[in-house]
Amino acid sequence: MAADTDPESLELRLFGHLQVRRGGRDVVIPASRKTRAILGYLTLMQRPISRQCLCELFFEVPDDPRAALRWSLSKLRPLLDSTGKRRLVADRDTVRIDLGGADVDALHAADLLGRDPASLDSAERSDALGRMSGELLEDADLPDRPE
């Protein structure tokens, strides 16, 4: 079965407008800019992040930051998880995204650009530059957290 029609395939586009594709089809992303930023952050970090850290980074205002984080994670789970693969892995203390087999433009471009330029052929260079069209997490910025 081709990767773009495999229902387990996952593509995340973090450059330009955030895009999630599962099984070759676009998935509707929540409008919440914080939820989008959490998705990007967890994707780029590639390791478990403590819930406390996520609350401190993204939820300064709510009365109950843990509840706000739970809400955001509940919106991300259907984007990432499929019948056969649980990608949003959360326990009492940490959250991570299992990116095994996923195609992430920012990670792919970073990998290619981190290699010796002489080792890249023109198609690889072109692919890396093409994946970097637009600003990183363009529609997930947070006014109070520009970093």
MOBEL-V754718 format. One record per pair of residues at least 12 apart in sequence whose ideal C-beta (glycine too) atoms are under 10 Angstrom apart, sorted by the first residue. I is the first residue (numbers start at 1). J is the second residue. Records with the same first field share a line. If there is no record, write none. Layout:
I = J, J
This chain:
1 = 23
2 = 24
3 = 23, 24, 101, 103
4 = 21, 23, 24, 25, 103
5 = 23, 24, 25
6 = 22, 23, 24, 82, 84, 101
7 = 22, 23, 24, 25, 82, 83, 84, 85
8 = 22, 23, 82, 83, 84, 85, 87, 101, 102
9 = 21, 22, 23, 24, 25, 82, 85, 101, 102, 103
10 = 22, 23, 27, 79, 80, 81, 82, 85, 87, 97, 98, 99, 100, 101, 102, 103, 104
11 = 23, 24, 25, 26, 27, 102, 103, 104, 105
12 = 39, 40, 43, 44, 79, 80, 97, 99, 102, 103, 104, 105, 106, 107
13 = 103, 104, 105, 106, 131, 133, 134
14 = 36, 39, 40, 43, 44, 104, 105, 106, 107, 109, 131, 132, 134, 135, 136, 137, 138, 140
15 = 105, 106, 109, 130, 131, 132, 133, 134, 135, 136, 137, 138
16 = 105, 131, 132, 133, 134, 135, 136, 137, 138, 139
17 = 29, 36, 134, 135, 137, 138, 139, 140
18 = 30, 33, 36, 37, 39, 40, 43, 134, 136, 137, 138, 139, 140
19 = 105, 139
20 = 36, 39, 76, 79, 80, 102
21 = 79, 103
22 = 78, 79, 80, 81, 82, 85, 87, 102
23 = 82
27 = 78, 79, 80
28 = 78, 79
29 = 75, 76, 79, 139, 140
30 = 71, 72, 74, 75, 76, 78, 79
31 = 75, 139
32 = 68, 71, 72, 75, 76, 140
33 = 58, 137, 139, 140, 141, 142, 143
34 = 57, 58, 59, 62, 68, 69, 71, 72, 140, 142, 145
35 = 58, 68, 69, 71, 72, 73, 74, 75, 76, 79, 140
36 = 72, 75, 76, 137, 138, 139, 140, 141, 142
37 = 57, 58, 72, 137, 139, 140, 141, 142, 145
38 = 54, 57, 58, 59, 69, 72, 73, 75, 76, 95, 97, 140
39 = 72, 73, 75, 76, 79, 80, 88, 97, 137, 140
40 = 106, 136, 137, 138, 139, 140, 141
41 = 53, 54, 57, 58, 95, 97, 137, 140, 145
42 = 54, 73, 76, 80, 88, 89, 90, 95, 96, 97, 99
43 = 80, 96, 97, 99, 102, 104, 106, 107, 137
44 = 97, 104, 106, 107, 110, 136, 137
45 = 95, 96, 97
46 = 96, 97, 98, 99, 104, 107
47 = 94, 96, 97
48 = 89, 90, 91, 93, 94, 95, 96, 97
49 = 93, 94, 95, 96, 97
50 = 93, 94, 95
51 = 65, 66, 69, 70, 73, 90, 91, 92, 93, 94, 95
52 = 65, 66, 69, 93, 94
53 = 94, 95
54 = 66, 68, 69, 72, 73, 94, 95
55 = 67, 68, 69
57 = 69, 142, 145, 147
58 = 72, 142, 144, 145
59 = 71, 72
60 = 144, 145
61 = 144
69 = 90, 95
70 = 90
72 = 95
73 = 88, 90, 95
74 = 88
76 = 88, 90, 95, 97
77 = 90
80 = 97, 98, 99, 102
81 = 98
85 = 98, 100, 101, 102
86 = 98
87 = 99, 100, 101, 102
103 = 131
104 = 131
105 = 127, 128, 130, 131, 132, 133, 134, 136
106 = 131, 132, 136, 137
107 = 131
108 = 127, 128, 131, 132
109 = 127, 128, 129, 130, 131, 132, 136
110 = 128, 131, 132
111 = 128
112 = 124, 125, 127, 128, 129, 131, 132
113 = 125, 128, 129, 131, 132
114 = 128
115 = 128
